[in-house]
Amino acid sequence: MKQIAPGITVDETVRFGRPVLEGTRVPVDLVVGKLAGGMAVEEVAEEYELRREAVLAALAYAARTLAEEEIRAVA
């Protein structure tokens, strides 16, 4: 297991090495998708038995990942 961001880990034996919330098997993309679909932070936390801080860690990780993404316009 390797921590790749605060509260986010990857382990090749857990969820095929996808980023998950530390100490869980809950994928970051699932949490972010639920929030994007309109669920409140508290609802996601309750549904997956997470702390509010864990849900916010998923959002922070997603924001950092997008900020580092390089996009090139092709004409």
C-alpha positions in Angstrom: 0.0 0.0 0.0 1.3 3.5 -0.9 -0.2 6.8 0.2 -0.3 9.1 -2.9 -2.1 12.0 -1.3 -3.4 12.8 2.2 -6.1 10.2 2.9 -5.7 8.5 -0.5 -3.9 5.2 -1.1 -3.2 2.7 -3.8 -2.5 -1.0 -3.5 -2.4 -3.4 -6.4 -4.4 -5.9 -4.4 -7.2 -3.5 -3.6 -9.6 -2.4 -6.4 -7.0 -3.2 -9.1 -4.7 -0.5 -7.8 -7.1 2.3 -8.2 -7.0 5.2 -5.7 -9.1 4.5 -2.6 -9.8 6.3 0.6 -7.2 5.4 3.2 -8.3 2.4 5.4 -11.2 1.5 3.1 -11.9 -0.1 -0.3 -14.0 2.9 -1.4 -12.7 4.3 -4.7 -12.1 8.0 -5.0 -13.9 8.1 -8.4 -17.0 6.6 -6.8 -17.1 9.3 -4.1 -16.5 12.1 -6.5 -19.2 10.7 -8.9 -21.7 10.6 -6.1 -21.0 14.2 -5.2 -21.2 15.2 -8.9 -24.6 13.4 -9.0 -26.0 15.7 -6.4 -25.4 13.8 -3.1 -24.3 15.9 -0.1 -21.0 15.3 1.6 -22.9 14.0 4.6 -25.0 11.6 2.5 -21.9 10.1 0.9 -20.2 9.8 4.2 -23.2 8.0 5.8 -23.8 5.7 2.8 -20.2 4.4 2.8 -19.5 4.8 6.5 -16.9 7.4 6.0 -15.8 10.5 8.0 -16.6 13.8 6.4 -12.8 14.4 6.1 -12.4 11.3 4.0 -15.0 12.6 1.5 -13.3 15.9 1.4 -9.9 14.2 0.8 -11.4 12.6 -2.3 -12.4 16.0 -3.6 -9.0 17.5 -2.8 -7.3 14.6 -4.6 -9.5 15.0 -7.7 -8.9 18.8 -7.7 -5.1 18.3 -7.5 -5.2 15.7 -10.2 -7.1 17.9 -12.6 -4.9 20.9 -11.8 -1.8 18.9 -12.9 -3.5 17.5 -16.1 -2.0 18.8 -19.3 -4.4 19.4 -22.1 -3.3 20.3 -25.6 -5.7 21.8 -28.1 -5.6 20.2 -31.5 -6.7 22.2 -34.5 
